[in-house]
């Protein structure tokens, strides 16, 4: 409940703060003042359950908002922010956003179709070092560093990350680039720092960064991106041995857009390709989706496997879901059990083409060969 309450309060603060700025810009001083005060009150509630440093920063920020509210009338008349308000959020020194870890996920490798080579590589690199540290020490086997999962969308990269956390019993921090990146100068770097500091405090944690290309893009184009990348690289430099309780995992559909420095040894040195499902994997996906469902005798899973060459796991799930729609509606209207037929699947396949093109697959193969 703590994390949920804090999240709700944070959402309320953002709502009041945005409403205050909108009202102010629209010339409604009374409404702006009210929402700034509500934002300050919410921030004080957040401060009560914050760390000492964060509590102090939030109390100070609440005081600034109250001061802004009390002096807003003249500023509204001039259609200009009160002194310091335009920098209020930019100068926020609370150390970045708070991060709440999900509990250990209930996802196992047995829930993931195929990908035996991927599972073996992950087990060797991330799971066994945690389970059998003495064996790795005996063989002087290198551990640490991050692992990057890359491949077409819908191939199960997020499920793999959750399965790793489940296998080792780690708290799971699932982060997207959009969770970290801020329009305010310096805020993204604070968010990155607070993420790593929070995760390091756990007995065992995994930071999983999805859409990693949006967080650690190639440098040299955008100065804000460059600063963000530099901060991230500082956090993961010397990763090996310094944070044995922290595992770092990234995923992307566009590995060629990630800054090359992040992929060097000691950082995301292990890069694992997660391909489209092969025939056994597609069979697993169909059988899992159809398990327990009423299916007509004319449905041949082997035929469906052949017809879905080039489909991702997400595509196959969508095909199965679409195929069940008409029988489900008929079952509701007739109050009887209507099985899913071969025709239902063929119709679904016409509606759901493969989401990954051959050109995209060729791009991944080129990256595997050249790293570009």
C-alpha positions as CSV (number, residue, x, y, z in Angstrom):
1,X,0.0,0.0,0.0
2,X,2.9,2.4,0.7
3,X,4.1,2.4,-2.9
4,X,0.5,2.8,-4.2
5,X,-0.2,5.7,-1.9
6,X,3.0,7.4,-2.7
7,X,2.3,7.0,-6.4
8,X,-1.3,8.4,-6.0
9,X,0.0,11.4,-4.1
10,X,2.7,12.0,-6.7
11,X,0.0,11.9,-9.5
12,X,-2.1,14.3,-7.5
13,X,0.8,16.7,-7.1
14,X,1.5,16.6,-10.8
15,X,-2.2,17.2,-11.5
16,X,-2.5,20.2,-9.1
17,X,0.8,21.7,-10.3
18,X,-0.1,21.4,-14.0
19,X,-3.6,22.9,-13.3
20,X,-2.0,25.8,-11.4
21,X,0.3,26.7,-14.3
22,X,-2.5,26.4,-16.8
23,X,-4.8,28.6,-14.7
24,X,-2.0,31.2,-14.2
25,X,-1.2,31.3,-18.0
26,X,-4.9,31.8,-18.6
27,X,-5.0,34.8,-16.2
28,X,-7.2,33.0,-13.6
29,X,-5.2,34.1,-10.5
30,X,-7.7,32.6,-7.9
31,X,-7.7,29.2,-9.5
32,X,-3.9,29.2,-9.9
33,X,-3.4,30.2,-6.3
34,X,-5.8,27.4,-5.1
35,X,-4.0,24.7,-7.1
36,X,-0.5,25.9,-6.1
37,X,-1.6,25.6,-2.5
38,X,-3.1,22.1,-3.1
39,X,0.1,21.1,-4.8
40,X,2.1,22.3,-1.8
41,X,-0.2,20.4,0.6
42,X,0.2,17.2,-1.4
43,X,4.0,17.7,-1.5
44,X,4.0,17.9,2.3
45,X,2.1,14.7,2.5
46,X,4.7,13.1,0.3
47,X,7.4,14.4,2.5
48,X,6.1,12.6,5.6
49,X,7.1,9.2,4.1
50,X,10.2,10.2,2.3
51,X,13.9,9.7,3.2
52,X,15.4,12.5,5.3
53,X,17.1,14.2,2.3
54,X,14.1,13.9,0.1
55,X,11.8,15.1,2.9
56,X,13.9,18.2,3.4
57,X,13.9,19.0,-0.3
58,X,10.1,18.4,-0.7
59,X,9.4,20.7,2.3
60,X,11.5,23.4,0.9
61,X,9.8,23.1,-2.5
62,X,6.3,23.2,-0.8
63,X,7.4,26.5,0.8
64,X,8.4,27.9,-2.5
65,X,5.0,27.0,-4.0
66,X,3.2,28.6,-1.1
67,X,5.2,31.7,-1.6
68,X,4.4,31.7,-5.3
69,X,0.7,31.3,-4.5
70,X,0.7,34.2,-2.0
71,X,2.3,36.6,-4.5
72,X,0.5,35.6,-7.6
73,X,-2.0,38.4,-8.0
74,X,0.3,41.0,-9.5
75,X,2.1,38.5,-11.6
76,X,-1.1,37.3,-13.2
77,X,-1.9,40.9,-14.1
78,X,1.4,41.2,-15.8
79,X,1.0,37.8,-17.5
80,X,4.4,36.9,-16.2
81,X,5.6,34.2,-13.9
82,X,6.3,35.3,-10.3
83,X,10.0,35.7,-9.4
84,X,11.7,32.3,-9.7
85,X,8.6,30.4,-10.7
86,X,9.7,29.6,-14.2
87,X,12.7,27.9,-12.7
88,X,10.9,26.3,-9.8
89,X,10.7,22.8,-11.2
90,X,14.1,23.0,-13.0
91,X,15.8,23.9,-9.8
92,X,14.1,21.1,-7.9
93,X,16.9,19.5,-5.8
94,X,15.1,16.5,-4.5
95,X,17.6,14.1,-6.1
96,X,15.3,12.7,-8.8
97,X,12.0,10.8,-8.9
98,X,11.3,7.9,-6.5
99,X,11.4,4.4,-7.9
100,X,9.2,1.5,-6.7
101,X,10.3,-2.1,-7.4
102,X,7.8,-4.7,-8.4
103,X,7.8,-7.8,-6.3
104,X,9.7,-10.7,-7.6
105,X,7.8,-11.6,-10.9
106,X,6.0,-14.9,-11.2
107,X,7.3,-15.8,-14.6
108,X,9.5,-18.8,-15.3
109,X,11.6,-19.9,-18.3
110,X,9.1,-22.7,-18.8
111,X,6.5,-20.1,-19.6
112,X,8.6,-18.8,-22.5
113,X,8.4,-20.5,-25.9
114,X,11.6,-21.9,-27.3
115,X,14.7,-19.7,-27.2
116,X,16.8,-22.4,-25.7
117,X,20.1,-20.8,-26.8
118,X,18.9,-17.5,-25.3
119,X,18.0,-19.2,-22.0
120,X,21.4,-20.9,-21.9
121,X,23.3,-17.7,-22.4
122,X,21.2,-15.9,-19.8
123,X,21.6,-18.7,-17.3
124,X,25.3,-18.7,-17.7
125,X,25.7,-14.9,-17.6
126,X,23.1,-13.8,-15.0
127,X,21.5,-16.6,-13.1
128,X,24.2,-19.1,-12.2
129,X,26.6,-16.4,-10.9
130,X,24.0,-15.5,-8.3
131,X,23.0,-19.1,-7.5
132,X,26.5,-20.6,-7.5
133,X,29.0,-17.8,-6.7
134,X,31.6,-20.2,-5.2
135,X,31.7,-22.2,-8.5
136,X,32.3,-19.1,-10.6
137,X,35.0,-18.1,-8.1
138,X,36.6,-21.5,-8.4
139,X,36.8,-21.3,-12.2
140,X,37.7,-17.6,-12.1
141,X,34.7,-17.1,-14.4
142,X,34.1,-13.4,-15.2
143,X,30.8,-12.0,-14.0
144,X,29.1,-8.6,-13.9
145,X,28.4,-6.2,-16.6
146,X,25.1,-5.8,-18.3
147,X,23.2,-7.9,-20.8
148,X,21.4,-6.4,-23.8
149,X,18.5,-8.3,-25.3
150,X,17.8,-7.2,-28.9
151,X,15.5,-8.3,-31.6
152,X,12.2,-7.7,-33.3
153,X,9.2,-6.5,-31.2
154,X,6.9,-9.1,-29.7
155,X,9.5,-11.8,-29.2
156,X,9.4,-12.0,-25.4
157,X,12.3,-9.8,-24.3
158,X,10.3,-8.5,-21.3
159,X,9.2,-11.9,-20.3
160,X,12.8,-13.1,-20.3
161,X,13.7,-10.2,-18.0
162,X,11.0,-11.1,-15.6
163,X,12.0,-14.8,-15.7
164,X,15.5,-13.9,-14.7
165,X,14.3,-11.9,-11.8
166,X,12.0,-14.9,-10.8
167,X,14.9,-17.4,-11.1
168,X,17.2,-15.5,-8.8
169,X,14.5,-14.0,-6.5
170,X,15.4,-10.4,-7.3
171,X,13.3,-7.2,-7.0
172,X,12.5,-6.0,-10.5
173,X,12.8,-2.4,-11.6
174,X,11.2,-2.2,-15.1
175,X,12.1,1.2,-16.6
176,X,11.4,2.7,-20.0
177,X,13.4,5.6,-21.4
178,X,10.3,7.8,-21.1
179,X,10.3,7.2,-17.3
180,X,13.8,8.7,-17.0
181,X,13.9,11.4,-19.7
182,X,12.8,14.8,-18.5
183,X,12.5,18.1,-20.4
184,X,14.0,19.9,-17.4
185,X,17.8,20.5,-17.5
186,X,19.6,18.0,-15.2
187,X,16.5,16.1,-14.2
188,X,17.2,13.1,-16.3
189,X,20.6,12.7,-14.8
190,X,19.1,12.9,-11.3
191,X,16.5,10.2,-12.2
192,X,19.3,7.9,-13.4
193,X,21.3,8.4,-10.3
194,X,18.3,7.8,-8.0
195,X,17.3,4.7,-9.9
196,X,20.7,3.1,-9.3
197,X,20.9,4.2,-5.7
198,X,17.5,2.8,-5.0
199,X,18.2,-0.5,-6.6
200,X,21.6,-0.9,-4.9
201,X,19.9,-0.6,-1.6
202,X,18.0,-3.9,-2.1
203,X,19.5,-7.3,-1.2
204,X,19.2,-8.3,-4.9
205,X,17.7,-6.3,-7.7
206,X,17.5,-6.2,-11.4
207,X,17.2,-2.9,-13.4
208,X,15.5,-3.7,-16.7
209,X,15.6,-0.9,-19.2
210,X,13.2,-1.3,-22.0
211,X,13.5,0.7,-25.2
212,X,17.1,1.3,-24.3
213,X,17.8,3.2,-27.5
214,X,15.5,6.0,-26.3
215,X,17.5,6.5,-23.1
216,X,21.1,5.9,-24.4
217,X,21.0,7.1,-28.0
218,X,24.1,7.9,-30.0
219,X,25.9,11.0,-28.8
220,X,26.8,14.0,-30.9
221,X,23.4,15.1,-32.0
222,X,21.6,16.3,-28.8
223,X,23.4,17.8,-25.8
224,X,20.7,16.7,-23.4
225,X,21.0,13.1,-24.7
226,X,24.8,13.4,-24.4
227,X,24.6,14.4,-20.7
228,X,22.1,11.6,-20.0
229,X,24.3,9.0,-21.7
230,X,27.4,10.2,-19.8
231,X,25.5,9.9,-16.4
232,X,24.3,6.4,-17.3
233,X,27.8,5.3,-18.3
234,X,29.2,6.7,-15.0
235,X,26.7,4.6,-13.1
236,X,27.6,1.3,-14.9
237,X,31.4,1.9,-15.2
238,X,33.2,-0.6,-13.0
239,X,29.9,-2.5,-12.6
240,X,31.8,-5.8,-12.3
241,X,32.4,-6.6,-8.6
242,X,31.2,-3.3,-7.2
243,X,27.5,-4.1,-7.1
244,X,27.2,-7.9,-6.7
245,X,23.6,-7.4,-5.6
246,X,22.6,-5.6,-8.8
247,X,22.0,-7.0,-12.2
248,X,21.5,-4.8,-15.3
249,X,19.5,-5.8,-18.3
250,X,18.5,-3.8,-21.3
251,X,16.1,-4.5,-24.3
252,X,15.7,-2.8,-27.6
253,X,14.3,-3.2,-31.1
254,X,16.9,-0.8,-32.4
255,X,20.3,-1.8,-31.1
256,X,22.1,0.2,-33.8
257,X,20.7,3.4,-32.3
258,X,22.4,2.8,-28.9
259,X,25.6,4.7,-28.2
260,X,28.6,2.5,-29.0
261,X,30.3,3.2,-25.7
262,X,27.4,1.5,-23.8
263,X,28.1,-1.7,-25.6
264,X,31.8,-2.0,-24.7
265,X,33.2,-4.7,-22.3
266,X,32.2,-4.1,-18.7
267,X,29.1,-2.3,-19.7
268,X,26.5,-4.1,-22.0
269,X,29.2,-6.4,-23.2
270,X,26.9,-9.4,-23.6
271,X,24.5,-8.9,-26.5
272,X,21.9,-11.6,-27.0
273,X,19.7,-11.8,-30.1
274,X,16.0,-12.8,-29.4
275,X,14.7,-14.0,-32.7
276,X,11.2,-14.7,-34.1
277,X,9.9,-18.0,-32.8
278,X,10.8,-21.1,-34.7
279,X,8.4,-24.0,-35.4
280,X,8.6,-25.7,-31.9
281,X,8.1,-22.3,-30.3
282,X,5.1,-21.4,-32.4
283,X,3.6,-24.8,-31.6
284,X,4.1,-24.1,-27.9
285,X,2.4,-20.7,-28.2
286,X,-0.6,-22.1,-30.0
287,X,-1.0,-25.0,-27.6
288,X,-0.7,-22.6,-24.6
289,X,-3.3,-20.2,-26.0
290,X,-5.8,-23.0,-26.9
291,X,-5.3,-25.0,-23.7
292,X,-8.8,-25.5,-22.1
293,X,-10.6,-23.7,-24.9
294,X,-13.3,-25.4,-27.0
295,X,-11.6,-26.2,-30.3
296,X,-13.1,-27.9,-33.3
297,X,-11.7,-31.2,-34.7
298,X,-10.7,-29.5,-38.0
299,X,-8.1,-27.3,-36.2
300,X,-4.7,-28.6,-37.0
301,X,-2.0,-26.9,-34.8
302,X,0.7,-28.2,-37.2
303,X,-1.0,-26.4,-40.1
304,X,-1.2,-23.2,-38.0
305,X,2.5,-23.5,-37.2
306,X,3.3,-23.7,-40.9
307,X,1.1,-20.7,-41.8
308,X,2.7,-18.5,-39.2
309,X,6.3,-18.6,-40.3
310,X,7.6,-15.1,-39.7
311,X,5.1,-14.3,-37.0
312,X,6.3,-13.0,-33.6
313,X,5.0,-14.3,-30.4
314,X,2.8,-11.3,-30.0
315,X,1.4,-11.8,-33.5
316,X,0.4,-15.4,-32.7
317,X,-1.3,-14.3,-29.5
318,X,-3.3,-11.8,-31.5
319,X,-4.2,-14.4,-34.1
320,X,-5.5,-16.7,-31.4
321,X,-7.4,-13.9,-29.7
322,X,-9.1,-12.8,-33.0
323,X,-10.0,-16.5,-33.8
324,X,-11.9,-16.8,-30.6
325,X,-14.0,-13.6,-31.0
326,X,-16.8,-14.9,-33.2
327,X,-17.3,-18.2,-31.4
328,X,-17.3,-16.4,-28.1
329,X,-20.0,-13.9,-29.3
330,X,-22.1,-16.8,-30.7
331,X,-21.7,-18.7,-27.4
332,X,-23.0,-15.7,-25.5
333,X,-26.0,-15.1,-27.9
334,X,-27.0,-18.8,-28.0
335,X,-26.0,-19.8,-24.5
336,X,-24.1,-22.8,-25.8
337,X,-20.5,-23.8,-26.3
338,X,-19.3,-22.8,-29.8
339,X,-15.9,-24.3,-30.7
340,X,-13.2,-22.3,-32.5
341,X,-12.9,-23.7,-36.0
342,X,-10.2,-23.8,-38.7
343,X,-12.2,-21.1,-40.6
344,X,-11.9,-18.8,-37.6
345,X,-8.2,-19.1,-37.6
346,X,-7.9,-18.6,-41.4
347,X,-10.0,-15.4,-41.0
348,X,-7.8,-14.2,-38.1
349,X,-4.7,-14.8,-40.2
350,X,-6.1,-12.6,-42.9
351,X,-6.7,-9.9,-40.3
352,X,-3.3,-10.2,-38.6
353,X,-0.3,-10.2,-41.0
354,X,3.2,-10.6,-39.6
355,X,4.3,-7.4,-37.9
356,X,8.0,-7.8,-38.7
357,X,9.2,-7.4,-42.3
358,X,12.0,-9.4,-44.0
359,X,13.8,-6.1,-44.3
360,X,13.8,-5.6,-40.5
361,X,15.1,-9.2,-40.0
362,X,17.9,-8.5,-42.5
363,X,18.8,-5.3,-40.5
364,X,19.1,-7.4,-37.3
365,X,21.3,-10.0,-39.1
366,X,23.6,-7.2,-40.3
367,X,23.9,-5.8,-36.8
368,X,24.9,-9.3,-35.6
369,X,27.6,-9.5,-38.2
370,X,29.0,-6.0,-38.1
371,X,27.6,-4.3,-34.9
372,X,26.2,-1.5,-37.0
